[in-house]
């Protein structure tokens, strides 16, 4: 992601943690769609990850928040679509 180059190690780590959480969230949303028996529990985990992402993103500077906003929004949609009734 271009917004993390040329920054401090702490900044890169903060952005990379959000990126890692996004990967986990997308994986959980996909898993919930394919494992209907455990989808409720999996989606609960995905929601927890999403809330963690929001908490991390709010601590980033505006440029990073703007950079990550489309992915965060896409994860929200993926979780919503993975709900059995939604």
C-alpha positions in Angstrom: 0.0 0.0 0.0 1.6 3.3 -1.1 0.6 5.3 2.0 3.1 3.5 4.2 6.4 4.0 2.3 8.9 6.4 3.7 7.5 6.5 7.1 8.6 5.5 10.6 8.6 1.8 11.6 5.8 2.5 14.1 3.7 4.0 11.4 4.3 1.1 9.0 3.5 -1.4 11.8 0.2 0.4 12.6 -0.8 0.3 8.9 0.3 -3.3 8.5 -1.8 -4.3 11.5 -4.9 -2.9 9.9 -4.0 -4.6 6.6 -3.5 -7.9 8.4 -6.9 -7.5 10.2 -8.5 -6.7 6.8 -7.1 -10.0 5.4 -8.4 -11.9 8.4 -11.8 -10.2 8.1 -12.2 -11.0 4.4 -11.1 -14.6 5.1 -13.7 -15.0 7.9 -16.5 -13.5 5.7 -15.6 -16.0 3.0 -15.4 -18.8 5.4 -18.8 -17.9 6.8 -20.4 -18.2 3.4 -18.9 -21.6 2.8 -19.4 -23.1 6.3 -23.1 -22.5 7.0 -23.1 -24.7 10.2 -20.6 -22.4 11.9 -21.5 -19.2 10.1 -23.0 -17.5 13.1 -19.8 -17.9 15.2 -17.5 -17.1 12.3 -19.5 -13.9 11.5 -19.3 -12.9 15.2 -15.5 -13.3 14.9 -15.5 -11.2 11.7 -17.5 -8.5 13.5 -14.9 -8.4 16.3 -12.1 -8.1 13.7 -14.1 -5.3 12.0 -14.4 -3.4 15.3 -10.7 -3.8 15.9 -10.0 -2.4 12.5 -12.2 0.7 13.2 -10.4 1.2 16.5 -7.0 1.0 14.8 -7.9 3.1 11.7 -9.2 6.0 13.8 -5.7 6.3 15.3 -4.0 6.7 11.9 -3.5 10.0 10.2 -6.1 11.2 7.7 -4.1 10.2 4.6 -3.9 6.6 5.8 -7.6 6.5 6.8 -8.5 7.7 3.3 -6.2 5.1 1.8 -7.8 2.3 3.8 -11.4 3.5 3.7 -12.4 1.6 0.5 -11.1 -1.7 1.9 -12.8 -1.1 5.2 -16.0 -0.4 3.4 -15.6 -3.5 1.2 -15.1 -5.6 4.3 -18.2 -4.2 5.9 -20.1 -5.2 2.7 -18.6 -8.7 2.6 -19.6 -9.3 6.2 -23.1 -8.1 5.6 -23.5 -10.2 2.5 -22.2 -13.3 4.4 -25.0 -13.1 6.9 -27.5 -15.9 6.1 -30.4 -13.5 5.9 -28.6 -10.6 4.5 
